[in-house]
């Protein structure tokens, strides 16, 4: 797929590749516009020459006169010389000014590191230096250089937040870094940009850029264990297989196969951005996870109506 086509699809999915909100993405967008305008001018020149050639079809009637020798010079100049100059200039600009500015950051140049781990089909997010672990919703402070350490737990994924920086591939056994920097508060939608299975298209990541004080409060809450509540719901969670895949810090549920659910109710979406996190959608997700997201790896668990209500009440209390 061409870059232009991918950009159009990203824009349709709520990701505006033409609206940068970081210095790094601004340089990428500028390069894109330069290449677009240059390509349009080149296409216009070629089309004009073809049109003139068609109008003056006699072999001795070249568009600008001068005979065969002049025509050869025109072909060499416009067909070889000009492209070499333009492509060389683009190469220098993109590799010196753009690539360097969007290159992987050094740890000493950033004030926060977040580990991003791709799974089929969700994102695991870990904030080193504490106990904060969450899924699918990445929070960062504004005007802060954040080092993203990306890897994968299974197949190749690709982490991309179009309004903040370039894509990085996440390969098994490797760590890839990218800088995230948001110059204003807001919500930025990212995607897995590498086909990774049947639910690749439903593997979004939301980046929330917040003022520093608001981010610090969020991080403290995420690092804390779950508040004790809903003992009946906890028993249902523990005794019906949920604890075999999910962790809820502060309880006996310690598995890390699926997303950490310690503060599930604080998230805005479920299933990696597929559905909103409200009670009706949560009930649908727990009752039949294959309906909203076919092919995901969460099994269906049969529960009595009373146990189901207790479980949903418990999950809604994990804020």
DONUKOL-310765 format. One record per residue (C-alpha): residue number from 1; residue in three letters; y, z, x. Coordinates in steps of 0.25 Angstrom, whole numbers, plus 5000, padded with zeros to 4 digits. Layout:
<recs>
NUM;ALA;Y;Z;X
...
</recs>
This chain:
<recs>
1;UNK;5000;5000;5000
2;UNK;5014;4996;5005
3;UNK;5024;5007;5008
4;UNK;5033;5002;4997
5;UNK;5022;5002;4987
6;UNK;5018;5016;4991
7;UNK;5033;5021;4990
8;UNK;5034;5015;4976
9;UNK;5021;5023;4972
10;UNK;5026;5035;4978
11;UNK;5039;5034;4971
12;UNK;5032;5032;4958
13;UNK;5024;5045;4961
14;UNK;5036;5053;4962
15;UNK;5038;5052;4977
16;UNK;5051;5045;4981
17;UNK;5049;5039;4995
18;UNK;5064;5034;4994
19;UNK;5070;5048;4992
20;UNK;5068;5055;5005
21;UNK;5071;5070;5006
22;UNK;5069;5072;5021
23;UNK;5075;5066;5033
24;UNK;5061;5061;5037
25;UNK;5058;5054;5024
26;UNK;5073;5048;5024
27;UNK;5070;5041;5037
28;UNK;5057;5035;5031
29;UNK;5064;5031;5018
30;UNK;5075;5024;5027
31;UNK;5065;5017;5035
32;UNK;5058;5012;5022
33;UNK;5072;5007;5017
34;UNK;5075;5000;5030
35;UNK;5061;4993;5029
36;UNK;5063;4989;5015
37;UNK;5077;4983;5017
38;UNK;5072;4976;5029
39;UNK;5060;4970;5022
40;UNK;5069;4966;5011
41;UNK;5078;4959;5020
42;UNK;5067;4952;5028
43;UNK;5061;4948;5015
44;UNK;5074;4942;5010
45;UNK;5076;4934;5023
46;UNK;5062;4928;5022
47;UNK;5063;4925;5008
48;UNK;5076;4918;5010
49;UNK;5071;4910;5022
50;UNK;5059;4906;5013
51;UNK;5068;4902;5002
52;UNK;5077;4893;5012
53;UNK;5064;4887;5018
54;UNK;5059;4883;5004
55;UNK;5073;4877;5000
56;UNK;5074;4869;5013
57;UNK;5060;4865;5014
58;UNK;5062;4853;5023
59;UNK;5056;4857;5037
60;UNK;5069;4853;5044
61;UNK;5078;4860;5035
62;UNK;5077;4875;5040
63;UNK;5085;4885;5032
64;UNK;5095;4886;5043
65;UNK;5094;4873;5050
66;UNK;5091;4870;5064
67;UNK;5077;4864;5063
68;UNK;5064;4869;5068
69;UNK;5069;4876;5080
70;UNK;5078;4885;5072
71;UNK;5067;4887;5062
72;UNK;5058;4892;5072
73;UNK;5069;4902;5077
74;UNK;5071;4907;5063
75;UNK;5057;4910;5061
76;UNK;5056;4917;5075
77;UNK;5069;4925;5073
78;UNK;5067;4929;5058
79;UNK;5051;4929;5058
80;UNK;5049;4936;5072
81;UNK;5062;4941;5078
82;UNK;5068;4948;5067
83;UNK;5055;4955;5062
84;UNK;5053;4960;5076
85;UNK;5067;4966;5077
86;UNK;5066;4972;5063
87;UNK;5052;4978;5065
88;UNK;5055;4984;5078
89;UNK;5068;4991;5073
90;UNK;5060;4996;5061
91;UNK;5049;5001;5071
92;UNK;5059;5008;5080
93;UNK;5066;5014;5068
94;UNK;5054;5019;5061
95;UNK;5046;5024;5073
96;UNK;5058;5031;5080
97;UNK;5067;5036;5069
98;UNK;5057;5037;5057
99;UNK;5044;5041;5063
100;UNK;5050;5051;5072
101;UNK;5057;5058;5061
102;UNK;5045;5059;5052
103;UNK;5035;5062;5063
104;UNK;5026;5075;5062
105;UNK;5035;5087;5065
106;UNK;5033;5096;5076
107;UNK;5029;5111;5072
108;UNK;5042;5116;5079
109;UNK;5051;5107;5071
110;UNK;5046;5112;5057
111;UNK;5048;5126;5051
112;UNK;5036;5125;5041
113;UNK;5022;5119;5042
114;UNK;5013;5116;5030
115;UNK;4999;5112;5031
116;UNK;4995;5101;5021
117;UNK;4981;5098;5018
118;UNK;4976;5086;5010
119;UNK;4964;5088;5001
120;UNK;4958;5079;4990
121;UNK;4967;5079;4982
122;UNK;4977;5090;4985
123;UNK;4986;5096;4996
124;UNK;4984;5110;5003
125;UNK;4997;5116;5008
126;UNK;4997;5127;5018
127;UNK;5009;5135;5024
128;UNK;5005;5140;5038
129;UNK;5009;5154;5041
130;UNK;5006;5160;5028
131;UNK;4996;5159;5016
132;UNK;5003;5149;5008
133;UNK;4993;5138;5003
134;UNK;4996;5129;4992
135;UNK;4992;5115;4987
136;UNK;4999;5102;4983
137;UNK;5014;5108;4983
138;UNK;5021;5109;4996
139;UNK;5033;5118;4997
140;UNK;5043;5116;5009
141;UNK;5057;5121;5012
142;UNK;5068;5111;5011
143;UNK;5075;5107;5024
144;UNK;5063;5112;5032
145;UNK;5054;5104;5042
146;UNK;5040;5106;5037
147;UNK;5028;5102;5045
148;UNK;5017;5097;5036
149;UNK;5003;5098;5043
150;UNK;4994;5089;5035
151;UNK;4979;5087;5035
152;UNK;4968;5085;5026
153;UNK;4955;5092;5021
154;UNK;4948;5080;5017
155;UNK;4952;5065;5017
156;UNK;4964;5059;5023
157;UNK;4977;5062;5014
158;UNK;4992;5058;5017
159;UNK;5003;5068;5014
160;UNK;5016;5061;5010
161;UNK;5029;5067;5003
162;UNK;5037;5054;5003
163;UNK;5051;5061;5001
164;UNK;5049;5070;5013
165;UNK;5041;5062;5024
166;UNK;5031;5052;5028
167;UNK;5016;5052;5025
168;UNK;5006;5059;5034
169;UNK;4991;5057;5033
170;UNK;4982;5069;5033
171;UNK;4969;5066;5040
172;UNK;4956;5075;5041
173;UNK;4957;5084;5054
174;UNK;4971;5080;5057
175;UNK;4985;5087;5055
176;UNK;4997;5078;5052
177;UNK;5011;5083;5051
178;UNK;5023;5078;5044
179;UNK;5037;5084;5042
180;UNK;5042;5088;5028
181;UNK;5057;5091;5026
182;UNK;5064;5091;5013
183;UNK;5079;5091;5013
184;UNK;5080;5096;4998
185;UNK;5072;5104;4988
186;UNK;5063;5096;4979
187;UNK;5049;5092;4976
188;UNK;5043;5080;4984
189;UNK;5030;5074;4980
190;UNK;5020;5070;4990
191;UNK;5007;5062;4990
192;UNK;4994;5060;4997
193;UNK;4996;5046;5002
194;UNK;4982;5043;5007
195;UNK;4971;5040;4997
196;UNK;4962;5052;4998
197;UNK;4953;5051;4985
198;UNK;4953;5049;4970
199;UNK;4965;5059;4968
200;UNK;4973;5054;4979
201;UNK;4984;5050;4970
202;UNK;4985;5064;4964
203;UNK;4987;5071;4977
204;UNK;5002;5075;4977
205;UNK;5009;5085;4985
206;UNK;5022;5091;4980
207;UNK;5032;5096;4991
208;UNK;5043;5106;4986
209;UNK;5055;5107;4995
210;UNK;5061;5121;4993
211;UNK;5073;5129;4998
212;UNK;5068;5138;5009
213;UNK;5069;5151;5001
214;UNK;5061;5145;4989
215;UNK;5051;5139;4999
216;UNK;5049;5153;5006
217;UNK;5047;5160;4992
218;UNK;5036;5149;4988
219;UNK;5029;5150;5002
220;UNK;5028;5166;5000
221;UNK;5022;5164;4986
222;UNK;5012;5154;4991
223;UNK;5008;5163;5003
224;UNK;5005;5175;4993
225;UNK;4992;5177;4987
226;UNK;4990;5174;4972
227;UNK;4995;5185;4963
228;UNK;4983;5193;4956
229;UNK;4983;5189;4942
230;UNK;4973;5184;4932
231;UNK;4960;5191;4936
232;UNK;4952;5183;4925
233;UNK;4957;5170;4931
234;UNK;4954;5174;4945
235;UNK;4940;5177;4941
236;UNK;4939;5163;4934
237;UNK;4944;5157;4947
238;UNK;4935;5164;4956
239;UNK;4922;5163;4947
240;UNK;4923;5148;4943
241;UNK;4924;5141;4956
242;UNK;4939;5140;4958
243;UNK;4938;5149;4970
244;UNK;4928;5140;4976
245;UNK;4940;5130;4979
246;UNK;4953;5137;4978
247;UNK;4960;5148;4985
248;UNK;4969;5159;4978
249;UNK;4974;5168;4989
250;UNK;4973;5182;4985
251;UNK;4960;5180;4978
252;UNK;4946;5178;4982
253;UNK;4948;5163;4980
254;UNK;4948;5158;4994
255;UNK;4943;5143;4994
256;UNK;4952;5132;4999
257;UNK;4944;5120;4994
258;UNK;4955;5117;4984
259;UNK;4970;5121;4983
260;UNK;4975;5135;4985
261;UNK;4978;5141;4971
262;UNK;4985;5154;4975
263;UNK;4998;5149;4969
264;UNK;4994;5138;4960
265;UNK;5003;5141;4949
266;UNK;5015;5139;4958
267;UNK;5012;5124;4960
268;UNK;5018;5113;4951
269;UNK;5006;5104;4951
270;UNK;4991;5104;4951
271;UNK;4981;5095;4957
272;UNK;4991;5090;4968
273;UNK;5002;5086;4959
274;UNK;4993;5080;4948
275;UNK;4997;5089;4937
276;UNK;5007;5099;4934
277;UNK;5004;5114;4936
278;UNK;5005;5120;4922
279;UNK;4995;5126;4913
280;UNK;4990;5114;4905
281;UNK;4988;5106;4918
282;UNK;4982;5118;4926
283;UNK;4972;5119;4914
284;UNK;4968;5105;4915
285;UNK;4967;5105;4930
286;UNK;4957;5117;4930
287;UNK;4950;5112;4917
288;UNK;4947;5098;4922
289;UNK;4953;5095;4936
290;UNK;4947;5081;4936
291;UNK;4955;5077;4924
292;UNK;4969;5077;4930
293;UNK;4964;5074;4944
294;UNK;4951;5066;4944
295;UNK;4943;5067;4957
296;UNK;4949;5080;4962
297;UNK;4940;5090;4968
298;UNK;4942;5102;4958
299;UNK;4930;5104;4950
300;UNK;4930;5107;4935
301;UNK;4927;5122;4931
302;UNK;4922;5126;4918
303;UNK;4928;5138;4912
304;UNK;4928;5146;4899
305;UNK;4942;5145;4892
306;UNK;4945;5159;4895
307;UNK;4942;5158;4910
308;UNK;4950;5145;4910
309;UNK;4962;5152;4904
310;UNK;4961;5163;4914
311;UNK;4960;5154;4926
312;UNK;4972;5146;4921
313;UNK;4980;5159;4919
314;UNK;4976;5163;4933
315;UNK;4980;5150;4940
316;UNK;4993;5150;4933
317;UNK;4996;5163;4939
318;UNK;4994;5159;4953
319;UNK;5009;5157;4956
</recs>
